[in-house]
Amino acid sequence: MPESQRMRAVQSPIIPIVAEWIRQCPGTISLGQGVVSYGPPPEATARLQGFGASIDDNKYKAVVGIPELVEAFGRKFQQENGILTADGSGSSLVVTAGGNMGFMNAMLAILDPGDEVVIPAPYYFNHEMAVTMASGRVVLAPTDDNDQLVPERIEAALSSRTRAVVTVSPNNPTGAVYTEASLRAVNDLCRRRGLYHIHDEAYEYFVYDGAVHFSPGSIPGASRYTISLFSLSKAYGFASWRIGCMVIPEELLQAVRKIQDTILICAPVVSQLAGVGALQAGKAYCEGHLRTLTGTRSLVLQALAGLADVCTVPRADGAFYFLLRLRSDRSALEIAEQLVRNHGVAVIPGNAFGLEKGCHLRVAYGALQPATVAEGMERLVTGLKKILCL
Ligand SMILES: Cc1ncc(COP(=O)(O)O)c(C=O)c1O
């Protein structure tokens, strides 16, 4: 029996394809998946002691999250992001099983079939996939040569069917940190045109060289139409624990409750408890690791300088990605496969991020151990030079 037409239209995720190449080539160093090299803080695992002993631990809990975690997120948003979620603020907070789930919840809550969502390109592929899965249509608004937002292009992409504009900063796949001015411009555009502004802040702490993270949900009045998405996956080494959080306009709460109750009922309670411990350790935990990551980033940049003849590397002050623009008209997918098979290093081809023109490769350095950086980058630089000179 065939799958639905809707699902046939959804691109296949690239990560499992690259993972299969890696499996076939043992010893490959992965600059592929966007994960960090560290795990959760001890405060998170300490919360698990004795969990399950009480019968009550094993029951379903509130759809929107356990009160302790809801409160901890609420405090964090107020203190760090300037986003208010208390009663009367106009916003509601929902704990999700990760940032991806928050995005899917948002799509199911706001889209009718054929509605459009404007996404700057290059995009985070799961966002594009989620829009299509929710029977929506993605309309792309390319970013500029520095991978920055162009609000005029976003405005030009709007139609009578547009329901939302999506931004991700710091960005996956480019590592760009969008300027406060451009995020304010997009948020204001959404206000004027009656659209939702969905902003993904999964990498909020991952900024370098003086770049500053900005949360559009903090703009006065923005709570009526702004959906802010957060995740513990990156900052707290929490990818497998599946905890995120969405801040939504109050009027969407009923819809999001229905969706989450049907798909998940509640985020795994054991992970929510660990999440309380993670937020107790707080931003300082990530900042400690960020010092090491900043060193890794410098080494990656130094190595990439050796590729000046074959590619450009746009400025990227955030997340843990660089999106290389290769001076080649060859297929990025083919080059990525050759890099794994012949040079033992994995990167992600740009096609996965909606880049049909040009030849792009995403380099992720978050998971590199200091010992593997030099070797991984050496393989990438040597491999690319060889492949592109053929
Ligand atoms: C922009 C962005 N949002 C969300 C996610 C997924 O986060 P989570 O693990 O919380 O679902 C990722 C993971 O790579 C991401 O890059």
PDBQT file of the ligand as one rigid body, heavy atoms in Angstrom, charges set to zero:
ROOT
HETATM    1  C1  LIG A 401      17.714  24.921  14.605  1.00  0.00    +0.000 C 
HETATM    2  C2  LIG A 401      17.425  23.641  15.300  1.00  0.00    +0.000 A 
HETATM    3  N1  LIG A 401      16.270  23.505  15.959  1.00  0.00    +0.000 NA
HETATM    4  C3  LIG A 401      15.968  22.356  16.592  1.00  0.00    +0.000 A 
HETATM    5  C4  LIG A 401      16.836  21.297  16.577  1.00  0.00    +0.000 A 
HETATM    6  C5  LIG A 401      16.441  20.015  17.243  1.00  0.00    +0.000 C 
HETATM    7  O1  LIG A 401      16.398  20.202  18.598  1.00  0.00    +0.000 OA
HETATM    8  P1  LIG A 401      15.803  19.087  19.546  1.00  0.00    +0.000 P 
HETATM    9  O2  LIG A 401      16.836  18.060  19.757  1.00  0.00    +0.000 OA
HETATM   10  O3  LIG A 401      15.481  19.858  20.790  1.00  0.00    +0.000 OA
HETATM   11  O4  LIG A 401      14.569  18.534  18.887  1.00  0.00    +0.000 OA
HETATM   12  C6  LIG A 401      18.057  21.388  15.916  1.00  0.00    +0.000 A 
HETATM   13  C7  LIG A 401      18.984  20.246  15.883  1.00  0.00    +0.000 C 
HETATM   14  O5  LIG A 401      19.926  20.186  15.149  1.00  0.00    +0.000 OA
HETATM   15  C8  LIG A 401      18.345  22.591  15.251  1.00  0.00    +0.000 A 
HETATM   16  O6  LIG A 401      19.491  22.734  14.573  1.00  0.00    +0.000 OA
ENDROOT
TORSDOF 0
